[in-house]
Amino acid sequence: MPEVTLYHYPRCSTSRKARQLLDQLGVNVQERRYFTELPTEAEIRALARLLPGGVHDIISTRSRRYREMNLADARLSEDEWIRLLATEPGLWRRPIAVKGRQAVVGYDEERLRALAE
């Protein structure tokens, strides 16, 4: 049975939808509830290496926290973004599903199904 790590926020309907799909597909899901178990900077850096846009693919530019922090015009380095993500879980796009060297950000049914294979 495939194992997927799901960076997950159960209060988010999109995140719950992804979890439900993975369960239906028979995937062994290891939840990582990043609001209560913040990933380390090293974990974020490793996750960013799996994504085509790097750390920027992790950042939710539509989140309330992003707006509150006035980050739209921020010119932060990758290290600064990583430090911010390690302390501000409200900035994370959700969910993020990871299996091996593959990651899917957000709810993309086709890509989640491919990840589950």
Order of alpha helices (4+ residues) and beta strands (2+ residues): beta-alpha-beta-alpha-alpha-alpha-beta-beta-alpha
